[in-house]
């Protein structure tokens, strides 16, 4: 009787949950990382998802030891699956269906396999979408060979309005959100706070994870992927990304290590692996620099600051670059050809600053002064254009004394991550300075047909620290 009951239970499990049987054991697959909805335009989007061994992150796992060999960057563990908050991948198949909100007709994409080559992830490209339209999503996962799904995730997003439409747009920008410096065990407080604002989209300016910080150091491909998957299995991050259109930019710590440039390595993690892992872990199009139009009044430029840069220690001059010749020409041309009311450069690192005098990694530093001057001079000649940046672990609003270019630093993703600058270092360039974590909210709207942008620095719990309104010039 006992054996019969076991057989019946296994059959029922297979029918209900789509699990596969291997060697007499049942192995369902799950989706503990949820989905990420990226690169949303008025007619397209990319949806990322991943299969996992566990339904949720391993909340009962072992924490990494705080004491590590700092010379070898080595963290002890027997099995990554047994570590705290781990979300290891599983082979299987995934598919996606999507439909207009309130409609019944569903677009159902075919099942596709995922395996360790892609860290068990898949990115689905959606095309021929309608502008300014809400879409619902359902991602499903199943073991290979099964007919039924063993896991699913529901999501939604809204496409950008047509370039001719003057719509109210609200988005948020963040930076620096690694796992050890989150401010709750379930993830960063800023995510539900951004959701409360009803934002249309979100930009992460980079340093999403820090490979070169312990717990563990991500000095090989396996550990770098582990850190991504652990972070995005956190409930606050996952719930936010399931229903939010997002754009991701990388910086140094989530490419390789602090102040990284091409050709370097970090332990066994090569430069090429670092570039590939970033594109594997977030929904990304053909290029990591791109521009997106959101209606009549907004166009944003998201730039690449790692792939094309010269070594930081190279002598400054016309040949030294962060952006590279091709990207810089693209930026100048597309900005000049844009008819959007407000044009915003969203940069992973500062263009204006001020930054600390000992730094040499960005356009606000003397190490890249030649190209920085060139970019600031160009932006100063454009109407209604300013810069939003990440990377710095403090919030600020500043104005370049030479060109008048305005820059808004979003600050780090948590208060515990804030630092590196002091109130006593305030300069005449600063309109606002606060050594706090949080995020930057940006709202584009029209008052009596006059376009304006409202920029708000929020704290990690939604407190408004600073707000500034910029009116459009005719």
GITAHU-V94786 format. One record per pair of residues at least 24 apart in sequence whose ideal C-beta (glycine too) atoms are under 6 Angstrom apart, sorted by the first residue. I is the first residue (numbers start at 1). GAP is how many residues later the second one is. D is the distance in whole Angstrom. If there is no record, write none. Layout:
BEGIN
I&GAP&D + I&GAP&D
END
This chain:
BEGIN
17&133&5 + 18&124&5 + 18&128&4 + 18&130&3 + 18&131&5 + 18&132&4 + 19&131&6 + 20&123&3 + 20&125&6 + 20&126&5 + 28&122&4 + 29&61&5 + 29&63&4 + 29&112&5 + 29&114&5 + 29&121&5 + 30&25&4 + 30&121&5 + 31&110&5 + 31&120&5 + 31&122&5 + 32&24&6 + 32&25&6 + 32&55&5 + 32&201&5 + 33&199&5 + 33&200&5 + 34&119&5 + 34&204&4 + 34&208&5 + 35&104&5 + 35&118&5 + 35&120&5 + 35&207&6 + 36&205&5 + 36&247&5 + 37&120&5 + 37&208&5 + 38&208&5 + 38&245&3 + 39&244&6 + 39&246&5 + 40&117&6 + 40&205&4 + 41&119&6 + 42&89&4 + 42&117&6 + 42&118&4 + 42&120&6 + 43&86&5 + 44&83&5 + 45&81&5 + 46&77&5 + 46&79&5 + 46&237&4 + 47&49&6 + 47&77&5 + 48&75&5 + 48&235&4 + 49&45&6 + 49&90&4 + 50&70&5 + 50&71&4 + 51&39&5 + 51&41&5 + 51&63&6 + 51&69&5 + 51&90&5 + 52&35&5 + 52&37&6 + 52&38&6 + 53&35&5 + 53&37&5 + 57&28&4 + 57&30&5 + 57&176&4 + 58&28&5 + 61&25&6 + 64&151&5 + 64&152&5 + 68&146&5 + 73&144&4 + 73&146&5 + 73&194&6 + 75&141&3 + 80&146&6 + 85&145&5 + 87&142&4 + 87&146&4 + 89&30&6 + 89&31&3 + 91&24&5 + 92&49&6 + 92&50&6 + 92&51&5 + 92&52&5 + 93&49&5 + 93&51&6 + 94&28&5 + 94&47&5 + 95&45&5 + 96&28&5 + 96&43&5 + 97&41&5 + 98&37&5 + 98&39&5 + 99&37&5 + 100&33&6 + 101&33&4 + 101&35&6 + 119&106&5 + 119&161&6 + 123&160&5 + 129&30&5 + 131&28&6 + 131&30&6 + 131&31&4 + 132&29&4 + 133&26&5 + 134&24&5 + 155&87&4 + 155&88&6 + 156&87&5 + 157&88&4 + 160&134&5 + 161&134&4 + 163&130&5 + 165&130&5 + 165&131&6 + 166&130&4 + 166&131&6 + 166&280&6 + 167&128&4 + 168&277&5 + 169&31&5 + 169&125&5 + 169&129&5 + 169&275&4 + 170&29&5 + 170&30&6 + 170&273&5 + 171&28&5 + 171&29&6 + 171&30&5 + 171&271&5 + 172&27&5 + 172&30&5 + 172&267&5 + 172&269&5 + 173&30&5 + 173&215&5 + 173&237&5 + 173&267&5 + 174&30&6 + 174&236&6 + 174&239&5 + 174&265&5 + 175&30&4 + 175&32&6 + 175&215&3 + 175&216&6 + 175&235&5 + 176&31&5 + 176&236&4 + 176&237&5 + 176&241&5 + 177&31&6 + 177&236&4 + 178&31&5 + 178&32&4 + 179&51&6 + 179&52&5 + 180&35&5 + 181&233&5 + 181&235&5 + 181&236&4 + 183&231&4 + 186&48&6 + 186&49&5 + 186&50&5 + 187&47&4 + 187&48&6 + 187&49&3 + 187&50&5 + 188&48&6 + 188&225&5 + 188&226&6 + 189&271&4 + 189&272&6 + 190&223&6 + 190&249&5 + 190&270&5 + 191&45&4 + 191&46&6 + 191&49&4 + 193&269&4 + 195&45&6 + 201&44&4 + 202&42&5 + 202&44&5 + 203&44&5 + 203&143&5 + 204&44&5 + 205&44&5 + 205&143&5 + 205&185&3 + 206&43&5 + 206&44&5 + 206&45&3 + 206&142&4 + 206&184&6 + 207&44&5 + 207&46&5 + 207&47&6 + 208&46&5 + 209&45&5 + 210&43&4 + 212&45&4 + 212&46&6 + 219&47&5 + 219&48&3 + 219&50&6 + 220&48&4 + 220&49&5 + 221&52&5 + 224&45&6 + 224&53&5 + 228&53&5 + 247&55&6 + 248&34&4 + 249&53&5 + 249&99&5 + 250&28&5 + 251&97&4 + 251&140&6 + 255&51&5 + 259&53&6 + 259&102&5 + 261&48&5 + 261&50&5 + 289&38&5 + 291&43&5 + 297&44&4 + 297&45&6 + 297&147&5 + 297&154&5 + 298&42&6 + 298&44&5 + 298&146&5 + 299&39&5 + 299&41&4 + 299&44&5 + 300&44&5 + 300&46&5 + 301&44&5 + 302&44&5 + 303&44&6 + 305&43&5 + 305&44&5 + 312&48&5 + 312&49&6 + 312&55&6 + 316&53&6 + 316&54&5 + 317&53&6 + 321&50&6 + 322&46&6 + 341&43&6 + 341&110&5 + 341&131&5 + 342&42&5 + 342&111&5 + 343&42&4 + 344&44&6 + 345&42&5 + 346&42&5 + 347&42&5 + 348&42&6 + 348&43&6 + 349&42&5 + 350&39&5 + 351&24&6 + 351&36&5 + 352&46&5 + 352&48&5 + 352&53&6 + 352&55&4 + 354&73&5 + 354&75&5 + 376&24&6 + 376&27&5 + 376&29&5 + 377&26&6 + 379&26&5 + 380&24&6 + 380&25&5 + 383&90&5 + 384&88&5 + 384&89&6 + 393&24&6 + 393&25&5 + 393&26&5 + 393&27&5 + 394&27&4 + 394&41&5 + 395&39&5 + 395&41&6 + 395&62&5 + 396&36&6 + 396&37&5 + 397&34&4 + 397&35&4 + 398&31&5 + 398&32&5 + 399&30&6 + 408&32&6 + 408&47&6 + 410&29&6 + 410&30&4 + 411&26&6 + 411&27&5 + 412&25&5 + 413&24&6 + 414&46&6 + 415&45&6 + 432&34&4 + 434&31&5
END
